[in-house]
Amino acid sequence: MKAHDGMYIGGEWRPAAGTDTIAVLNPADEQVIGHVPAGTAEDVEAAVRAARTAFRAWAATPPADRAARIAALRDVLVARKAEIAETVTAELGAPLGFAEMVHAGAPIAVASSYADLAASYAFEERIGNSTVYLEPVGVVAAITPWNYPLHQIVAKVAPALAAGCTVVLKPSEDTPLTAQLFAEAVHEAGLPAGVFNLVTGTGPVAGQALAAHPDVDLVSFTGSTAVGRAIGATAGGAVKRVALELGGKSANVILPGADLPKAVGLGVSHVVNNSGQSCNALTRMLVHRDHYEEAVALAAEAAGKARAGDPRDPASRLGPLVNARQLERVRGYIAKGVEEGARLVAGGPDAPHDKGYYVVPTVFADVTPEMTIAQEEIFGPVLAILPYEDEEHALEIANGTSYGLGGAVWAADAETAAAFARRMDTGQVDINGGRFNPLAPFGGYKQSGVGRELGPHGLTEYLQTKSLQF
């Protein structure tokens, strides 16, 4: 894979300040596919300076012109869609078909939505004797994870640009090649120098320097709750705004009368997608006691059919986990589930291949709410199935974690499902298999984060309010 040996700063690729590099591995075969520079505080300083220099002119650019630039960026992503999918497959291990449809397709849809919003959004309004203006926050630090590398970049950068902010991106060190490809697309689309900047590197060095920089006005971070807390503390000390999209332990609640085979089948699929490496994965399936064993059998059958293998093989349903640390983490949770008395009905910790960071889809039955696998985010293809006695019991279980990011409810009709969903302490709920909507706000309650991404609510995160009285 192509890898740049410098940083994209001020509209050009510049040599890194240091000489250290980060090896990028293909998780399917554990081979090195490239090296990127390990950014330092000096690189961050240069990137923030470029973003600050570019801010006033970009903020003053008419929204219609900003919209045109975002649309041009979208068009480049469309033209390079196959290359994006190949890159994500190589450094993340996502099956190529899934990479084309989701990893490349979703960011294009999101970029398109912000091209439209930038042109149509009401950045000012008249209230009584006041005119209220929504203005860009300033310089944004975007710190993104590896699990959906391009989607998470676009979900931050596109609304920030639409708002009139400038951006410094620090991507995950596990998937930096996708971020470099995005920087190439920005350059090809003709965005002004300094509006977007890229610094590769590790979280403790480049990420920390970026989050703490006094000229950064907002930190938008997606990742673990533990790191989110640290970033929130750093930003709070500087009275700096944050947007945090953190962990999840989402409940898939199947109410009596629902289409059980469909609800279970799609629920397992949701956990298997991206090898379970989704913050909103429906990793807890709640089933009424009367239908419990049927659901367990259906889930075990569905998981058993999901083949883990070479992500370039069309027969592979899921690829490897992203790295060796993640593999050991997931295996540890599987062992913990067995140790705490859950019934293993599919999968397990054994590796299906000699090479690569693979784990097979795993299903646990007889899970109780207090078990570790029912409370903590595993970030792998591991499903816990919990029985409930009635709707109030199901609601208690669904709301009984520190997270509140996603969820799903299945019922005989949408009204019944929606009534239950309204009582769930979570930011987004799919009703009877509801489809992804790039305009709907995405974000969490409780320990799952602060703020929202996507659509007009995501744009609002990058705006601040000024009123003039006449």
C-alpha positions in Angstrom: 0.0 0.0 0.0 1.1 3.6 -0.7 2.3 5.4 2.4 3.4 9.0 2.8 6.5 9.6 4.9 5.4 13.1 5.9 2.5 15.1 7.3 -0.2 16.9 5.4 0.1 20.4 6.8 -0.8 23.8 5.2 -1.9 22.2 1.9 1.3 20.2 1.3 3.1 17.0 2.4 5.9 18.1 4.7 8.7 16.1 6.3 7.9 14.9 9.8 9.8 16.6 12.7 11.1 13.3 14.0 12.5 10.1 12.5 10.4 7.5 14.3 7.8 5.6 12.2 4.8 3.4 12.9 4.5 0.0 11.1 1.1 -0.7 9.6 0.1 -4.4 9.6 -2.4 -6.4 7.6 -4.3 -8.2 10.4 -5.2 -11.0 8.0 -1.6 -12.2 7.6 0.3 -10.1 10.1 2.6 -8.7 7.4 3.8 -5.1 7.3 2.2 -3.1 4.5 3.6 0.3 5.1 5.1 2.8 7.5 3.9 6.3 8.5 5.7 8.9 10.6 5.1 9.0 14.4 4.1 12.6 14.9 5.5 14.7 17.7 4.4 17.8 19.6 6.4 19.8 17.0 4.3 18.3 14.1 1.1 19.1 16.1 2.3 22.7 16.6 2.9 23.2 12.9 -0.5 21.7 12.0 -2.4 23.8 14.5 -0.6 26.9 13.4 -1.6 26.2 9.8 -5.2 25.6 10.9 -5.3 28.8 12.9 -3.8 30.8 10.0 -6.5 29.5 7.6 -9.4 29.9 10.0 -10.5 33.5 9.4 -10.7 33.2 5.7 -12.4 29.9 5.7 -15.0 31.1 8.3 -15.7 34.1 6.1 -16.2 31.9 3.0 -19.9 32.0 2.0 -21.7 28.8 3.1 -22.6 28.0 -0.6 -18.9 28.1 -1.5 -18.0 25.8 1.5 -20.8 23.5 0.3 -19.2 23.4 -3.2 -15.8 22.4 -1.7 -17.4 19.6 0.3 -19.3 18.4 -2.7 -16.0 18.4 -4.7 -14.4 16.3 -1.9 -17.4 13.9 -2.0 -16.9 13.5 -5.8 -13.2 12.6 -5.2 -14.2 10.0 -2.7 -16.7 8.5 -5.2 -14.0 8.3 -7.8 -11.6 6.6 -5.4 -14.2 4.3 -3.8 -12.5 1.1 -4.9 -9.1 2.3 -3.6 -10.7 3.2 -0.3 -12.2 -0.2 0.1 -8.9 -1.9 -0.8 -7.1 0.2 1.7 -9.6 -0.5 4.5 -9.5 -4.2 3.8 -5.7 -4.2 3.9 -5.2 -2.3 7.2 -8.4 -3.2 9.1 -9.2 -6.6 7.7 -12.9 -5.8 6.8 -14.2 -8.1 4.1 -13.9 -6.4 0.7 -17.6 -6.4 -0.1 -18.4 -4.9 3.3 -15.6 -2.3 2.9 -17.0 -1.2 -0.5 -20.6 -1.0 0.8 -20.1 0.5 4.3 -16.5 1.7 4.8 -16.5 3.5 1.5 -20.2 4.0 0.9 -21.3 5.5 4.2 -18.7 8.3 4.2 -19.7 9.3 0.7 -23.3 9.6 1.9 -22.3 11.6 5.0 -20.1 14.0 2.9 -23.0 14.5 0.5 -25.4 15.3 3.3 -23.1 18.0 4.6 -22.6 19.5 1.2 -26.4 19.9 1.2 -26.6 21.2 4.7 -23.8 23.7 4.3 -25.8 25.3 1.5 -29.2 25.2 3.2 -28.5 25.6 7.0 -29.9 28.8 8.7 -26.7 30.3 10.2 -28.7 33.3 11.4 -32.2 34.1 12.7 -34.2 37.0 14.0 -35.6 36.7 17.5 -37.4 39.8 18.7 -35.0 42.7 18.6 -32.0 40.4 18.2 -30.2 38.8 15.3 -28.7 35.5 16.4 -25.7 34.2 14.5 -24.3 30.7 14.5 -20.5 31.0 14.0 -17.7 28.4 13.7 -16.1 27.4 16.9 -12.6 27.7 15.5 -9.8 25.1 15.2 -11.0 21.5 15.7 -8.9 18.6 16.8 -10.4 15.4 15.3 -9.1 12.3 16.9 -10.5 9.2 15.2 -10.5 5.4 15.9 -9.6 2.5 13.7 -12.9 0.5 13.5 -14.6 2.7 10.8 -11.6 4.8 9.8 -13.0 6.8 6.9 -16.5 7.1 8.2 -15.3 8.5 11.5 -13.0 11.0 9.7 -15.8 12.3 7.4 -18.3 12.4 10.3 -16.1 14.9 12.0 -14.3 16.7 9.2 -17.4 17.3 6.9 -19.6 19.1 9.5 -16.6 21.0 10.8 -15.8 22.3 7.3 -19.5 23.0 6.7 -19.6 25.1 9.9 -16.5 27.1 8.8 -14.0 25.5 11.2 -10.5 24.3 10.2 -9.3 20.9 11.3 -6.3 19.0 12.5 -6.9 15.2 12.2 -5.0 12.6 14.3 -6.2 9.2 13.1 -5.6 5.8 14.8 -2.1 4.5 14.4 -3.7 1.1 13.3 -5.4 2.6 10.2 -3.4 5.7 9.1 -3.3 4.8 5.4 -7.0 5.5 5.0 -6.4 8.9 6.6 -3.6 9.6 4.2 -5.8 8.7 1.3 -8.4 11.1 2.7 -5.8 13.9 2.8 -5.0 13.2 -0.8 -8.7 13.5 -1.6 -8.8 16.9 0.2 -5.9 18.1 -1.8 -7.4 16.9 -5.1 -10.7 18.6 -4.2 -8.9 21.9 -3.9 -9.6 22.9 -0.3 -7.6 26.0 0.7 -4.3 25.4 2.4 -4.5 24.9 6.1 -8.3 24.2 6.2 -7.5 20.5 6.7 -4.3 19.1 8.2 -3.2 15.6 9.1 -0.7 14.4 11.8 -0.2 10.7 12.2 1.1 9.3 15.4 0.2 7.7 18.7 -2.5 8.8 21.2 -0.2 9.4 24.1 2.1 11.7 22.1 0.4 13.3 19.1 -3.1 12.9 20.4 -2.3 14.3 23.8 -0.4 17.2 22.3 -3.3 18.0 20.1 -6.0 17.8 22.7 -4.0 20.0 25.1 -3.0 22.6 22.5 -4.1 26.1 23.6 -5.1 27.1 20.1 -7.5 24.1 19.6 -11.0 25.3 20.3 -12.9 22.0 20.2 -11.8 18.3 20.6 -13.9 15.8 18.8 -12.9 12.3 19.9 -14.3 8.8 19.1 -12.9 5.9 21.1 -12.9 4.3 24.5 -14.7 5.7 27.5 -11.4 5.7 29.5 -9.6 7.9 26.9 -12.7 10.0 26.5 -12.6 10.8 30.3 -8.9 11.8 30.0 -9.6 14.1 27.0 -12.6 15.6 28.8 -10.5 16.3 31.9 -7.8 18.0 29.7 -10.3 20.1 27.8 -12.1 21.0 31.0 -9.0 22.5 32.5 -8.7 24.8 29.5 -12.5 25.4 29.3 -12.5 23.9 25.9 -15.4 22.3 24.2 -15.5 18.5 23.6 -17.6 16.1 21.5 -17.1 12.5 22.7 -18.5 9.4 21.1 -17.5 6.5 23.4 -18.3 2.9 24.2 -21.5 1.0 24.1 -23.2 -2.2 25.2 -26.4 -2.0 23.2 -29.4 -4.1 23.9 -31.5 -5.8 21.2 -34.9 -6.3 22.8 -37.2 -8.8 21.2 -40.7 -8.5 22.6 -43.4 -11.2 22.4 -45.1 -11.2 19.0 -42.1 -10.1 17.1 -40.8 -12.0 14.0 -38.3 -14.1 16.1 -36.3 -15.6 13.3 -35.8 -12.3 11.6 -35.0 -10.4 14.8 -32.5 -13.0 15.9 -30.9 -13.4 12.5 -30.4 -9.7 11.9 -29.3 -9.3 15.5 -26.5 -11.9 15.0 -25.6 -10.2 11.8 -25.3 -6.8 13.5 -22.8 -8.4 16.0 -20.8 -10.1 13.2 -20.5 -7.0 11.0 -17.0 -5.5 11.1 -16.0 -8.5 13.2 -18.0 -7.1 16.1 -15.8 -4.0 16.2 -18.7 -1.5 16.3 -19.4 0.8 19.3 -23.1 0.4 18.7 -23.1 -3.4 18.1 -26.2 -5.1 19.5 -24.1 -7.4 21.8 -26.9 -8.1 24.3 -30.0 -9.9 23.0 -33.0 -9.9 25.4 -35.6 -12.5 24.8 -38.8 -13.4 26.7 -38.5 -16.6 28.8 -41.2 -18.3 26.7 -39.2 -18.0 23.5 -35.7 -18.1 24.9 -34.4 -21.5 23.9 -35.8 -21.1 20.4 -33.9 -17.8 20.1 -30.7 -19.4 21.5 -30.9 -22.2 18.9 -31.5 -19.7 16.1 -28.6 -17.5 17.2 -26.2 -20.4 17.5 -27.2 -21.6 14.0 -26.7 -18.1 12.5 -23.3 -17.6 14.2 -22.2 -21.1 13.0 -22.8 -20.1 9.4 -20.8 -16.9 9.6 -17.3 -17.9 8.3 -14.2 -16.1 9.5 -11.6 -15.9 6.8 -9.5 -14.1 4.3 -11.3 -10.7 3.8 -10.6 -10.9 0.1 -12.5 -14.2 -0.2 -16.2 -13.5 -1.0 -17.1 -16.5 1.1 -15.8 -14.8 4.3 -18.5 -13.3 6.4 -16.0 -11.6 8.7 -12.3 -10.8 8.7 -9.8 -10.7 11.5 -9.7 -8.3 14.4 -7.6 -5.3 14.0 -4.5 -6.3 15.9 -3.0 -8.8 18.4 -4.1 -6.8 21.4 -7.7 -6.8 20.3 -7.5 -10.6 19.7 -6.3 -11.2 23.2 -8.9 -8.8 24.7 -11.7 -10.7 23.0 -10.4 -14.1 23.9 -10.1 -12.9 27.5 -13.8 -11.9 27.6 -14.8 -15.3 26.1 -12.8 -17.0 28.8 -14.4 -14.8 31.4 -17.9 -15.7 30.2 -17.2 -19.4 30.6 -15.6 -18.8 34.0 -18.7 -16.9 35.3 -21.0 -19.6 34.2 -22.5 -18.5 30.9 -23.4 -21.4 28.5 -21.2 -21.3 25.3 -23.5 -22.4 22.4 -21.4 -21.2 19.4 -17.8 -20.3 18.8 -15.2 -19.9 21.4 -11.6 -18.7 21.8 -9.9 -21.1 19.5 -8.2 -19.5 16.4 -9.7 -20.8 13.1 -6.5 -20.0 11.2 -2.7 -20.3 11.8 -2.1 -16.7 10.7 -4.1 -13.5 11.4 -6.0 -12.1 14.3 -9.2 -14.2 13.8 -11.9 -15.1 16.3 -15.1 -17.0 15.3 -18.6 -15.6 16.1 -19.3 -16.6 19.6 -22.7 -16.8 21.4 -23.4 -17.2 25.1 -26.7 -18.2 26.6 -27.8 -18.2 30.3 -26.2 -14.8 30.7 -27.2 -12.8 33.8 -27.2 -9.0 33.9 -24.3 -8.8 36.4 -21.9 -10.9 34.3 -18.8 -9.2 32.9 -19.8 -10.1 29.3 -23.2 -8.4 29.9 -21.7 -5.2 31.3 -18.4 -4.5 29.5 -17.7 -3.6 25.9 -15.9 -6.5 24.3 -15.5 -5.1 20.8 -15.6 -8.5 19.1 -18.2 -10.8 17.6 -19.5 -12.0 20.9 -23.2 -12.1 21.7 -24.8 -12.5 25.1 -28.4 -13.7 25.2 -30.4 -12.8 28.4 -33.9 -14.0 29.3 -36.5 -11.7 30.8 -39.9 -12.2 32.5 -41.9 -9.2 31.3 -41.5 -5.8 29.7 -40.5 -4.1 32.9 -37.8 -6.7 33.5 -36.6 -6.3 30.0 -36.4 -2.5 30.4 -34.5 -2.9 33.7 -31.9 -5.1 32.0 -31.6 -2.9 28.9 -31.0 0.2 31.0 -28.8 -1.7 33.5 -25.3 -0.7 32.2 -23.2 2.4 32.3 -23.6 2.8 28.5 -26.3 4.2 26.3 -25.2 4.4 22.7 -27.5 2.3 20.5 -30.2 -0.3 20.7 -33.0 -2.1 18.9 -36.5 -3.2 19.6 -38.6 -5.8 17.8 -42.3 -6.1 18.3 -45.5 -7.2 16.5 -46.0 -3.6 15.4 -43.9 -0.4 15.2 -46.0 1.5 17.7 -45.4 -1.1 20.5 -41.7 -1.2 19.7 -41.4 2.6 19.7 -43.3 2.9 23.0 -40.7 0.6 24.6 -37.8 2.4 22.9 -38.9 5.7 24.2 -38.1 4.4 27.7 -34.6 3.1 26.9 -31.7 5.2 28.1 -29.8 5.3 24.9 -29.2 7.7 22.0 -30.4 5.7 19.0 -32.8 2.8 18.6 -33.7 0.8 15.5 -37.3 -0.2 15.3 -38.1 -3.6 13.7 -34.9 -3.4 11.7 -34.8 0.3 10.9 -32.2 1.4 8.3 -29.2 3.6 8.8 -30.0 7.3 8.3 -27.0 9.6 7.7 -29.1 12.6 8.8 -30.2 11.2 12.2 -28.2 12.3 15.2 -25.8 9.6 16.5 -24.4 9.7 20.1 -24.8 8.4 23.6 -26.3 8.8 27.0 -24.4 8.2 30.2 -20.8 6.9 29.7 -21.3 6.6 25.9 -20.4 10.2 25.3 -21.3 13.9 25.0 -22.7 15.5 21.9 -24.0 14.2 18.6 -22.6 13.3 15.1 -24.4 13.3 11.7 -27.0 15.5 10.2 -27.9 19.0 11.4 -27.3 18.0 15.1 -23.8 17.0 14.1 -23.3 20.4 12.4 -24.4 22.2 15.6 -21.5 20.7 17.5 -19.1 22.9 15.6 -21.0 26.2 16.0 -21.2 28.8 18.7 -23.9 31.4 19.3 -23.7 35.2 19.1 -26.6 37.6 19.5 -26.8 41.2 18.4 -29.5 43.4 20.0 -31.0 46.3 18.0 
